[in-house]
Amino acid sequence: MPETQNVYEIPIGPIHPALKEPVRFTFQVEGERIRAVDVRAGFAHRGIEFMGMRRNLIQTLYLSERICGICSISHPIAITLAVERAAGIEVPPRAQYLRVIFSELERIHSHLLWAGVAAHELGFDTLLHLTWKVREQVLDILEELSGNRIDYAIPIYGGVRRDISPEQIPKVEAMIRYYRGLLEELVDAFLRDPSVAARTRDVGVLTPEEADLLCAVGPTARASGLSKDVRQDRPYLVYGELGVKAITPRDWGLEPRGDVYDKAVVRLLEVGQSLDLIETCLYEMPEGEITSFPKIPALLAHLKKAEGEGLGWHEAPRGEVIHYIRLEAGVEEPVAWKVKAPTYSNLMSWVPMFADQEIADIPIIAASIDPCICCMDRVHMVRDGSPATLLKEDLLRLSREKTERLTGHPSPVTRHGGGL
Amino acid sequence: MGLSSFKRALWVFHIATGSCNGCDIEIVAALTPRYDVERFGIKLVGTPRHADALLVTGPVTRPMAERLKRVYEQTPDPKAVVVVGGCGSTSGVFYESYNVVGPVDEIVPVDVYVPGCPPRPEAIIHGVVTAVAKLEELAGEKR
């Protein structure tokens, strides 16, 4: 409830020119100042996990790619890792390198995309057009290597679907050279531009304590100075050998402030980091098979026999993505599939970031976490036709009741009346 | 396609009805220098009330259906609706979801379908140009 009569409500969305995807903000404002924000999500919820549990695993893999068109390598990598753990499938070393190359290419395209959108939100359309013009180079390489500009269909359980041929390597090297030469120019345009700094410095601040408390992930957490990167913390594929280090504004010689400017610093530096990783992978990639199951029917037969559960994680451009999968023998479909997308973790960061900011800064603050609503909208409660909101206590109660139902006796926590 | 000239600039409004972002970023790619549709006078506008055509992406989720109808009604006549992407055209991979009420032509009348998952920017431009031809036809009937 508004405390004084001067506080009033502004709803923004779900359809709004500043937001490409449907999400609704309700701002409590006092004059130009934002006092509080509420976020209503669920407009892009398509029930993907439900559909995935009704299709065989190969179809589910293609569906996972359509969770998000920008993270269309990240989700398939996470689900393949989960299924490979569940079914005990080995991935040949060359395929692991290829997966890393593709996911870093995706990171470059996603971060450049974000930089352009951020420039647009600041009203700096020249910079939007410049960044999106140079972004086409990495899309050209992705198209050359995978056959498509978006939705690449590269990872498959047990490996990857396409190899990089010796003739393609010089093209990738040319792209690396192109971006290396250009990165300094982009950094100049973003980070040394006084008008960009004026609009982004100390705007939408997320302190390290808040980032930690709210479980922020990816560049949103790293811009606040947290050294948090799944590639560094829980290495998978060949990231351990590549020695990835989380990038924070300290790498740019600045003490992290957690504002929008710092988020731009982290993302632009990560473009450079991805270029280095791709280059290393190209040289260190061993010869060999690209998949342990060249024949799809054999793969499907193996998956149908498999029994177990697995977790797959990946550092998507926006942060940590986790897929959980459970397989039962004799069933083609996954029995359980759960996706935790990075924006889901970052969503709550909006609350402290919007506090006491100006209305004019809403678009850039909203964009600064690089929200991906279609990734995030995983749960949508509808009860008796009307949307229902469940709080932490309700979820905890539901969870305990289910444990009791399954085990047939009260859970220890309920018995002692304790809480978390 | 019977298009003698671009007699007027076509302004489009983009509405995402639960799409996966794939088509949406390709629409933005069509606006930026490599494809640069603004040289033909095609540009994205911030409100359906300024638009000649709607670019609809996504399979239409349950909460977005009502909003899509409202945006369609807010767009002044004569107007054209261009569906971008496979899921908006036919539900595509999202065909048996409990929260998808589309495809788009179940909700609002559609003039042009651009299939693809996602379609290339060239295909999106072709779709919008087809919509221009359709609007010119409509304008011709009124005269």
Interface residues (C-beta under 8 A of the other chain):
Chain A: P14 I15 P17 K20 E21 P22 G42 F43 A44 H45 R46 G47 I48 F50 M51 R54 Y62 L63 R66 I67 C68 G69 I70 S72 L113 G116 L128 H129 W132 K133 E136 L139 R149 I150 D151 C372 C374 D377 H380
Chain B: H14 I15 A16 T17 G18 S19 C20 N21 G22 C23 D24 I25 E26 V28 A29 T32 P33 R34 V45 G46 T47 G58 P59 T61 P63 M64 R67 V71 C87 G92 V93 F94 E96 S97 Y98 N99 V100 C117 P118 R120
